[in-house]
Amino acid sequence: MISAIKDQCDHYLHAIPYGEFAGADSRYVFARSPPRSFTPRLTAFYFVNSGTEAIEASSKLAKRATGRTQWSAARRSHHGRHTRPALPSDSIEPS
């Protein structure tokens, strides 16, 4: 295990998704050869650090693609820490 940790530290400790280590990790490999199941209209990738960022980006993309502004949420679920001012789950009262 010590050897694996040292090997990882020699490679990099933390990589943010904006290209600092392009060619050195799986994001680069994925972007160069996306799964065949993806739609041909998908021409770009945007890698983020967290699931929260992914949900926020996908909600912005959905709004832009559909023009819809209303959202749904599961009761008593966690939707991450967003920059959006209020999510539907913020106003749910305990039963």
MODELLER restraints for C-alpha pairs under 7 A, 6 or more apart:
rsr = mdl.restraints
at = mdl.atoms
rsr.add(forms.Gaussian(group=physical.xy_distance, feature=features.Distance(at['CA:15:A'], at['CA:21:A']), mean=6.95, stdev=0.5))
rsr.add(forms.Gaussian(group=physical.xy_distance, feature=features.Distance(at['CA:16:A'], at['CA:49:A']), mean=6.64, stdev=0.5))
rsr.add(forms.Gaussian(group=physical.xy_distance, feature=features.Distance(at['CA:17:A'], at['CA:47:A']), mean=5.48, stdev=0.5))
rsr.add(forms.Gaussian(group=physical.xy_distance, feature=features.Distance(at['CA:17:A'], at['CA:48:A']), mean=5.68, stdev=0.5))
rsr.add(forms.Gaussian(group=physical.xy_distance, feature=features.Distance(at['CA:17:A'], at['CA:49:A']), mean=6.48, stdev=0.5))
rsr.add(forms.Gaussian(group=physical.xy_distance, feature=features.Distance(at['CA:22:A'], at['CA:28:A']), mean=5.94, stdev=0.5))
rsr.add(forms.Gaussian(group=physical.xy_distance, feature=features.Distance(at['CA:31:A'], at['CA:45:A']), mean=6.73, stdev=0.5))
rsr.add(forms.Gaussian(group=physical.xy_distance, feature=features.Distance(at['CA:48:A'], at['CA:54:A']), mean=6.34, stdev=0.5))
rsr.add(forms.Gaussian(group=physical.xy_distance, feature=features.Distance(at['CA:52:A'], at['CA:80:A']), mean=5.12, stdev=0.5))
rsr.add(forms.Gaussian(group=physical.xy_distance, feature=features.Distance(at['CA:52:A'], at['CA:81:A']), mean=6.33, stdev=0.5))
rsr.add(forms.Gaussian(group=physical.xy_distance, feature=features.Distance(at['CA:52:A'], at['CA:82:A']), mean=6.60, stdev=0.5))
rsr.add(forms.Gaussian(group=physical.xy_distance, feature=features.Distance(at['CA:56:A'], at['CA:82:A']), mean=6.84, stdev=0.5))
rsr.add(forms.Gaussian(group=physical.xy_distance, feature=features.Distance(at['CA:63:A'], at['CA:69:A']), mean=6.15, stdev=0.5))
rsr.add(forms.Gaussian(group=physical.xy_distance, feature=features.Distance(at['CA:72:A'], at['CA:88:A']), mean=6.68, stdev=0.5))
rsr.add(forms.Gaussian(group=physical.xy_distance, feature=features.Distance(at['CA:73:A'], at['CA:88:A']), mean=5.98, stdev=0.5))
rsr.add(forms.Gaussian(group=physical.xy_distance, feature=features.Distance(at['CA:73:A'], at['CA:89:A']), mean=6.16, stdev=0.5))
rsr.add(forms.Gaussian(group=physical.xy_distance, feature=features.Distance(at['CA:75:A'], at['CA:89:A']), mean=6.54, stdev=0.5))
rsr.add(forms.Gaussian(group=physical.xy_distance, feature=features.Distance(at['CA:76:A'], at['CA:89:A']), mean=6.98, stdev=0.5))
